[in-house]
Amino acid sequence: MQSRPVSGLRLGRVEESSVTNGIESAIDRVVNQLPVGQSARQDIRKAFVDLLDRVVNESVQGPSKPPATTPAVTATQLLPDAKTAGTSSTSLLIDATLPSLAQLSDDLTAADPAYNEREVLLRERLNLPELEHRLRGYAESVGIEYSSTDLDGILRNSGYGAAHLGSSDRYMAAVERFTGEAFKNYRERAGNVPGAQA
């Protein structure tokens, strides 16, 4: 994971380098333990660094600094969802050591049986009990009743968007994306007040 200096620190060159490296190492240790994909880790790491920059800059410049016009996303806003709802693609595979499947040929037509065969193969690699466990656990954590149709929807949507391409990496990214959508829907449903006007 690429590091960037924490720009707000105002120290001597040697001291700044030592402190910055220590802080970035600590951030990397925390972020690398999160059960999320590489892209989500990078976003969360950036949020940590941006938050630290802002805190340091505000403390150096004092309270007279005008507030930012647009609220920044902070690491603390990202972390609860990442811990609870994040889906690590490799942990949803039955066997993460299996080689990735390459994208199918662009010359195939939509009716080609190779598409359906590839979707079956991709789904067989998926740890369905673990995915359902995550869905059920998250639904219960926000007070929503879980339905197996939620899992069916993720599989259907992932297969439609990714299995036609045939790439196992893209399929797993689609599973992760639609699982995130399911978590978002759970949160929205939990926030709906019965009888409230839309």
C-alpha positions in Angstrom: 0.0 0.0 0.0 1.5 3.3 -1.1 2.2 5.8 1.7 2.2 9.6 1.5 3.6 12.0 4.1 1.2 13.4 6.7 1.6 17.0 5.5 0.4 18.8 8.6 3.3 17.8 10.9 5.6 20.7 11.5 8.8 19.2 13.0 12.5 19.0 12.3 13.3 17.0 9.1 14.6 13.9 10.9 12.0 14.0 13.7 9.2 14.6 11.1 10.3 11.6 9.0 10.5 9.3 12.1 7.0 10.4 13.4 5.4 10.3 10.0 6.8 6.8 9.3 5.6 5.6 12.7 2.1 7.1 12.2 1.8 5.6 8.7 3.0 2.2 9.9 0.3 2.3 12.6 -2.4 3.2 10.1 -1.3 0.5 7.7 -1.4 -2.1 10.5 -4.9 -1.2 11.5 -6.2 -0.9 7.9 -4.6 -4.2 6.8 -6.5 -6.1 9.5 -9.9 -4.9 8.2 -12.0 -7.6 6.4 -12.5 -5.6 3.3 -11.1 -5.5 -0.3 -7.9 -3.7 -1.3 -9.9 -0.8 -2.8 -11.8 -0.3 0.4 -8.5 -0.5 2.4 -7.0 2.3 0.3 -10.1 4.5 0.8 -10.1 4.0 4.6 -6.3 4.6 4.8 -6.8 7.9 2.8 -9.6 8.9 5.2 -7.3 8.2 8.2 -4.5 10.3 6.7 -6.8 13.1 5.7 -8.4 13.2 9.2 -5.0 13.3 10.8 -3.9 16.1 8.4 -7.0 18.1 9.3 -6.5 17.7 13.0 -2.9 18.7 12.9 -3.6 21.7 10.6 -6.4 22.9 12.8 -4.3 22.7 15.9 -1.4 24.5 14.3 -3.5 27.3 12.7 -5.8 27.7 15.8 -9.5 28.0 16.0 -9.6 31.1 13.8 -9.4 28.9 10.6 -12.7 29.1 8.7 -14.6 25.8 8.5 -14.4 23.8 5.2 -17.2 24.4 2.8 -17.8 20.7 2.2 -17.6 18.2 5.0 -14.8 15.7 4.6 -15.4 12.0 4.9 -13.6 10.8 8.0 -12.1 7.4 8.9 -14.6 7.0 11.7 -17.5 7.4 9.3 -16.0 4.6 7.0 -15.0 2.2 9.7 -18.3 1.0 11.2 -19.6 -0.1 7.7 -16.3 -1.5 6.7 -16.0 -3.7 9.9 -19.6 -4.9 9.8 -20.6 -4.8 6.2 -17.3 -5.1 4.3 -16.9 -8.2 2.2 -13.5 -9.6 1.6 -13.6 -11.2 -1.8 -11.1 -13.9 -1.0 -12.8 -14.9 2.2 -16.0 -15.6 0.2 -14.2 -18.2 -1.9 -14.4 -21.9 -1.0 -10.8 -22.3 -2.1 -8.8 -19.0 -2.6 -5.9 -21.0 -4.0 -7.8 -21.9 -7.2 -6.5 -19.9 -10.2 -8.6 -17.0 -11.5 -10.7 -17.5 -14.5 -10.0 -15.2 -17.5 -12.7 -13.2 -19.3 -14.6 -15.1 -22.0 -14.1 -14.2 -25.6 -15.8 -11.1 -26.9 -16.9 -13.1 -29.9 -19.5 -15.1 -28.0 -23.2 -14.2 -28.3 -25.5 -13.8 -25.3 -27.2 -17.2 -26.1 -23.9 -19.1 -26.1 -24.0 -21.9 -23.5 -20.4 -20.9 -22.3 -22.0 -18.0 -20.4 -24.2 -20.3 -18.3 -21.5 -22.8 -17.8 -19.1 -20.1 -16.6 -21.7 -18.7 -14.2 -22.3 -22.2 -12.7 -18.5 -22.6 -12.2 -18.1 -19.1 -10.7 -21.0 -19.7 -8.3 -19.6 -23.1 -7.3 -16.5 -21.4 -6.1 -18.5 -19.0 -3.9 -18.9 -19.8 -0.1 -22.7 -19.3 -0.1 -23.1 -20.2 3.6 -20.6 -17.5 4.6 -22.2 -14.9 2.4 -25.7 -15.8 3.8 -24.3 -15.7 7.3 -23.0 -12.1 6.7 -26.3 -11.0 5.2 -28.3 -12.5 8.1 -26.0 -11.1 10.7 -26.1 -7.6 9.3 -29.8 -7.6 8.9 -30.3 -8.7 12.5 -27.8 -6.1 13.7 -29.9 -3.3 12.3 -33.2 -4.9 13.3 -34.3 -6.1 9.9 -35.8 -9.6 9.2 -33.5 -11.5 6.8 -35.0 -13.2 3.7 -33.2 -15.8 1.5 -34.4 -13.7 -1.4 -31.7 -11.2 -0.5 -29.1 -13.8 -1.2 -30.9 -14.8 -4.4 -30.9 -11.2 -5.6 -27.1 -10.8 -5.1 -26.4 -14.0 -7.0 -28.8 -13.1 -9.8 -27.4 -9.5 -10.2 -23.8 -10.7 -9.9 -24.3 -13.4 -12.5 -26.0 -11.0 -14.9 -23.3 -8.4 -14.7 -20.2 -10.5 -14.2 -20.7 -14.0 -15.4 -21.3 -12.8 -18.9 -17.8 -11.5 -18.8 -16.7 -14.7 -17.3 -13.8 -13.3 -15.2 -13.7 -14.6 -11.6 -12.2 -11.3 -10.4 -15.0 -9.3 -11.9 -17.6 -11.8 -10.6 -16.2 -11.5 -7.0 -16.2 -7.7 -7.4 -19.8 -7.8 -8.4 -20.7 -10.0 -5.5 -18.9 -7.6 -3.2 -20.7 -4.6 -4.8 -24.2 -6.1 -4.6 -23.6 -7.3 -1.0 -22.8 -3.7 -0.2 -26.0 -2.6 -1.8 -27.9 -5.2 0.3 -26.3 -3.7 3.5 -27.3 -0.2 2.3 -30.9 -1.4 1.8 -30.9 -2.9 5.3 -29.8 0.4 6.8 -32.4 2.3 4.8 -35.2 -0.1 5.8 -34.1 0.2 9.5 -34.3 3.9 9.3 -37.8 4.0 7.8 -40.5 4.8 10.4 -43.7 2.9 9.9 -46.6 5.2 8.8 -44.3 8.1 8.0 -45.0 10.1 4.8 -42.5 9.5 2.0 
